[in-house]
Amino acid sequence: MLAFWLYISYNQVDNIILSSFNKLKMIENVLKNIGLNEKEIDVYLTNLELGAQPASTIARRVKIPRNTTRFILDKLVEKGVIEKSKRANTQLYSPEEPKNLINLLESRRVDLNADIDDKITQLNGVMAELESRFRPTSTKPKVTFYEGDDGLKKVYEDTLKSSETIRSLASFEGMHGALPDYFKNYYKRRVENKINIRSIHPDTPLARERTKHDKKEGRESRLVPPKEYNFTPEIQFYDNKIVITSWKEKLGILIESHEVYEAMAALFELAWKEASHAAGQI
């Protein structure tokens, strides 16, 4: 009888090991299909499990030289699956939420016009396993910088995860001038995600044209006199986050801080009330 139960137990252990191995291979195949190579997959999955870490810690885990690991991590930052931030004098690498992989593919749909749907289906197939490995980063305040067109898109992709109405001060000229093709698809996806926005804009011909689409694009707009209130950078507030986007300098800054968010949200509400009076002066 003991031999029988040992046989059953060993078989169960073997099945568990085989199941874990098969899940890992499935994840690796899907990640390879969306453009990651073997070393990038190894580093990404390790970062997913460890959470925010310096390159040296991840290098020890994957047994790859630190400089090589840092190079791979920076490539993953460029690809949008990992983000880079600084705490004190230490540079940290943190995994994006696994579901953000799908948002990133969605954002590339316009550019690639390829087999995105198939890749999203594959990602959904392994999403539960990816999320089980994901270790969210600390809730301490954090500032993350993004550069270039891809960085600006990544900042905007984060807004598609908002659980509340977004507040925004924005220039349509700045937005559409920097990423002319991106916003056609973005507005549609934001509405599909049932995320509304309240925004203040300088009163320009383009702003007046865009506000005609407010209802369809889930937006409530207020226009202010451009001579007194002209600005091109955009500031957005949602979910304890403040996003500052400099379209001219191709720079995105994401601040995660409850205290700063509360203060900036209060200032926005003051500006929102004043914007209704300023609109009457146009």
C-alpha positions as CSV (number, residue, x, y, z in Angstrom):
1,M,0.0,0.0,0.0
2,L,2.9,2.4,0.9
3,A,4.5,1.7,-2.5
4,F,1.2,2.5,-4.2
5,W,0.8,5.9,-2.5
6,L,4.5,6.7,-3.2
7,Y,3.8,5.8,-6.9
8,I,0.8,8.1,-6.9
9,S,2.6,10.9,-5.1
10,Y,5.6,10.8,-7.5
11,N,3.2,10.8,-10.5
12,Q,1.5,13.9,-9.1
13,V,4.8,15.7,-8.6
14,D,5.8,14.7,-12.1
15,N,2.6,16.1,-13.5
16,I,3.0,19.4,-11.6
17,I,6.5,19.8,-12.9
18,L,5.5,18.9,-16.4
19,S,2.5,21.3,-16.2
20,S,4.7,24.2,-15.0
21,F,7.3,23.4,-17.8
22,N,4.5,23.3,-20.4
23,K,3.1,26.7,-19.2
24,L,6.6,28.2,-19.3
25,K,7.2,27.0,-22.8
26,M,3.9,28.3,-23.9
27,I,4.7,31.7,-22.4
28,E,8.1,31.8,-24.0
29,N,6.6,30.9,-27.5
30,V,4.0,33.7,-27.2
31,L,6.6,36.3,-26.1
32,K,8.9,35.2,-28.9
33,N,6.0,35.6,-31.3
34,I,5.5,39.2,-30.3
35,G,9.2,40.1,-30.9
36,L,11.3,39.1,-27.8
37,N,14.4,37.0,-28.2
38,E,15.5,34.3,-25.7
39,K,17.6,36.5,-23.5
40,E,15.0,39.2,-23.4
41,I,12.4,36.6,-22.4
42,D,14.6,35.3,-19.6
43,V,15.3,38.8,-18.3
44,Y,11.6,39.9,-18.6
45,L,10.2,36.9,-16.8
46,T,12.8,37.3,-14.0
47,N,11.9,41.0,-13.7
48,L,8.2,40.0,-13.7
49,E,8.8,37.8,-10.6
50,L,11.2,40.0,-8.7
51,G,9.5,43.4,-9.3
52,A,11.5,46.6,-9.2
53,Q,15.2,45.8,-9.1
54,P,18.5,47.2,-10.2
55,A,20.2,45.6,-13.2
56,S,22.8,43.9,-10.9
57,T,20.2,41.9,-9.0
58,I,18.5,40.7,-12.2
59,A,21.9,39.9,-13.7
60,R,22.8,37.6,-10.8
61,R,19.4,35.8,-11.1
62,V,19.7,35.2,-14.9
63,K,23.5,34.6,-14.7
64,I,24.3,37.1,-17.5
65,P,27.0,39.8,-17.1
66,R,25.6,43.0,-15.6
67,N,26.4,45.2,-18.5
68,T,24.7,42.8,-20.9
69,T,21.7,42.6,-18.6
70,R,21.5,46.4,-18.5
71,F,21.6,46.5,-22.3
72,I,18.8,43.9,-22.5
73,L,16.7,45.8,-19.9
74,D,17.1,49.0,-21.9
75,K,16.0,47.2,-25.0
76,L,12.9,46.0,-23.1
77,V,12.2,49.5,-22.0
78,E,12.3,50.6,-25.6
79,K,9.9,47.8,-26.5
80,G,7.5,48.9,-23.8
81,V,7.4,45.8,-21.5
82,I,9.6,47.2,-18.7
83,E,9.9,50.7,-17.3
84,K,12.9,52.5,-15.9
85,S,12.8,54.7,-12.8
86,K,15.1,56.2,-10.2
87,R,14.9,55.9,-6.4
88,A,17.6,57.8,-4.5
89,N,20.7,57.2,-6.6
90,T,19.7,53.7,-7.8
91,Q,18.2,53.0,-11.3
92,L,15.4,50.5,-11.0
93,Y,13.8,48.3,-13.7
94,S,10.1,47.4,-13.1
95,P,7.8,45.2,-15.2
96,E,4.8,46.7,-16.7
97,E,1.5,45.0,-15.9
98,P,1.2,42.0,-18.2
99,K,-2.1,43.3,-19.7
100,N,-0.1,46.3,-20.9
101,L,1.4,44.0,-23.5
102,I,-2.0,43.9,-25.2
103,N,-2.4,47.7,-25.0
104,L,1.0,48.1,-26.7
105,L,0.0,45.7,-29.5
106,E,-3.3,47.6,-29.9
107,S,-1.3,50.9,-30.2
108,R,0.8,49.4,-33.0
109,R,-2.3,48.1,-34.9
110,V,-2.4,51.3,-37.0
111,D,1.3,51.2,-37.8
112,L,1.6,47.5,-38.5
113,N,-1.8,46.7,-39.8
114,A,-0.7,43.0,-39.5
115,D,-1.6,39.9,-37.5
116,I,-2.1,41.9,-34.2
117,D,-5.4,40.1,-33.4
118,D,-3.8,36.7,-33.5
119,K,-1.0,37.9,-31.2
120,I,-3.5,39.4,-28.8
121,T,-5.4,36.1,-28.7
122,Q,-2.2,34.3,-27.9
123,L,-1.3,36.7,-25.1
124,N,-4.8,36.4,-23.6
125,G,-4.2,32.6,-23.6
126,V,-1.2,33.0,-21.2
127,M,-2.3,36.1,-19.4
128,A,-3.4,34.4,-16.2
129,E,0.0,32.7,-15.9
130,L,1.8,35.9,-16.6
131,E,-0.2,37.8,-14.0
132,S,0.4,35.1,-11.4
133,R,4.2,35.8,-11.8
134,F,3.8,39.6,-11.7
135,R,4.9,41.3,-8.6
136,P,3.6,44.9,-8.5
137,T,6.2,47.5,-7.5
138,S,6.1,49.5,-4.3
139,T,3.3,52.0,-3.6
140,K,6.0,54.6,-2.7
141,P,5.9,57.8,-4.9
142,K,7.7,57.2,-8.2
143,V,8.7,59.3,-11.2
144,T,9.2,57.7,-14.6
145,F,10.6,59.4,-17.7
146,Y,9.7,58.5,-21.3
147,E,11.4,59.9,-24.5
148,G,10.7,59.9,-28.2
149,D,7.5,59.1,-30.1
150,D,7.3,55.6,-28.6
151,G,7.7,57.0,-25.1
152,L,4.9,59.5,-25.7
153,K,2.6,56.7,-27.0
154,K,3.5,54.6,-23.9
155,V,2.5,57.4,-21.6
156,Y,-0.9,57.7,-23.4
157,E,-1.4,53.9,-23.3
158,D,-1.3,54.1,-19.5
159,T,-4.4,56.4,-19.5
160,L,-6.4,53.5,-21.1
161,K,-6.1,51.8,-17.7
162,S,-7.8,54.7,-15.8
163,S,-10.5,53.7,-13.4
164,E,-11.9,57.2,-13.3
165,T,-12.7,60.2,-15.5
166,I,-9.4,61.7,-16.7
167,R,-8.8,65.4,-16.0
168,S,-6.7,67.2,-18.6
169,L,-5.2,70.5,-19.8
170,A,-4.2,70.0,-23.4
171,S,-3.5,71.6,-26.8
172,F,-5.0,69.8,-29.7
173,E,-2.3,71.4,-31.9
174,G,0.5,69.9,-29.8
175,M,-1.2,66.4,-29.6
176,H,-2.1,66.0,-33.2
177,G,1.0,67.7,-34.4
178,A,3.3,65.3,-32.6
179,L,1.4,62.0,-33.2
180,P,-1.1,62.7,-36.1
181,D,-2.1,59.1,-36.7
182,Y,-2.1,57.8,-33.2
183,F,-5.1,59.7,-31.8
184,K,-7.5,58.5,-34.4
185,N,-7.2,55.0,-32.9
186,Y,-6.7,56.2,-29.3
187,Y,-10.0,58.1,-29.0
188,K,-11.9,55.1,-30.2
189,R,-10.1,52.7,-27.7
190,R,-10.7,55.1,-24.8
191,V,-14.4,55.2,-25.5
192,E,-14.4,51.4,-25.8
193,N,-12.8,51.2,-22.4
194,K,-15.6,53.5,-21.1
195,I,-13.1,56.1,-19.9
196,N,-14.4,59.7,-20.1
197,I,-12.3,62.9,-19.9
198,R,-12.8,66.5,-18.9
199,S,-10.4,68.8,-20.6
200,I,-9.4,72.4,-20.9
201,H,-8.0,73.7,-24.2
202,P,-6.8,77.0,-25.7
203,D,-9.6,78.2,-28.0
204,T,-8.2,77.6,-31.5
205,P,-9.8,76.7,-34.8
206,L,-8.6,73.1,-34.4
207,A,-10.0,73.0,-30.8
208,R,-13.4,74.2,-32.0
209,E,-13.4,71.5,-34.7
210,R,-12.4,68.7,-32.2
211,T,-15.0,69.7,-29.6
212,K,-17.7,69.0,-32.2
213,H,-16.8,65.3,-31.6
214,D,-16.9,65.6,-27.8
215,K,-19.9,63.4,-27.3
216,K,-18.7,60.6,-29.6
217,E,-15.2,60.7,-28.1
218,G,-16.4,60.7,-24.4
219,R,-15.0,64.2,-23.7
220,E,-16.3,67.3,-22.0
221,S,-14.3,70.3,-23.1
222,R,-14.0,73.9,-22.0
223,L,-12.1,76.4,-24.2
224,V,-10.2,79.4,-22.8
225,P,-8.8,82.5,-24.4
226,P,-5.5,81.6,-26.1
227,K,-4.0,85.0,-25.6
228,E,-4.2,84.6,-21.8
229,Y,-4.0,80.9,-21.5
230,N,-1.8,79.4,-24.3
231,F,0.1,76.2,-23.6
232,T,1.3,73.2,-25.6
233,P,2.5,70.7,-23.0
234,E,-0.4,68.5,-21.7
235,I,-1.1,67.6,-18.1
236,Q,-3.4,64.7,-17.2
237,F,-4.6,63.5,-13.8
238,Y,-6.1,60.1,-12.9
239,D,-5.7,57.2,-10.5
240,N,-3.1,59.0,-8.2
241,K,-1.0,59.7,-11.3
242,I,0.0,63.0,-13.0
243,V,1.2,62.8,-16.6
244,I,3.1,65.7,-18.1
245,T,3.7,65.5,-21.9
246,S,6.0,67.9,-23.7
247,W,5.1,67.4,-27.4
248,K,7.9,69.7,-28.6
249,E,10.6,68.1,-26.5
250,K,9.3,64.6,-27.0
251,L,9.3,64.0,-23.3
252,G,6.7,62.2,-21.1
253,I,6.8,62.3,-17.3
254,L,4.7,60.0,-15.2
255,I,4.4,60.9,-11.5
256,E,2.7,58.4,-9.1
257,S,1.9,60.0,-5.8
258,H,-1.3,60.2,-3.9
259,E,-0.4,63.5,-2.2
260,V,0.7,65.3,-5.3
261,Y,-2.3,63.9,-7.2
262,E,-4.8,65.3,-4.6
263,A,-3.2,68.7,-4.8
264,M,-3.1,68.8,-8.6
265,A,-6.7,67.5,-8.9
266,A,-7.9,70.3,-6.6
267,L,-6.1,72.9,-8.7
268,F,-7.7,71.4,-11.8
269,E,-11.2,71.7,-10.3
270,L,-10.5,75.4,-9.6
271,A,-9.3,75.9,-13.2
272,W,-12.4,74.0,-14.5
273,K,-14.7,76.4,-12.7
274,E,-12.8,79.4,-13.8
275,A,-12.7,78.1,-17.4
276,S,-16.4,78.5,-17.7
277,H,-16.1,82.2,-16.8
278,A,-13.1,82.7,-19.1
279,A,-15.0,81.1,-22.0
280,G,-17.4,84.0,-21.9
281,Q,-14.5,86.5,-22.5
282,I,-13.5,84.9,-25.9
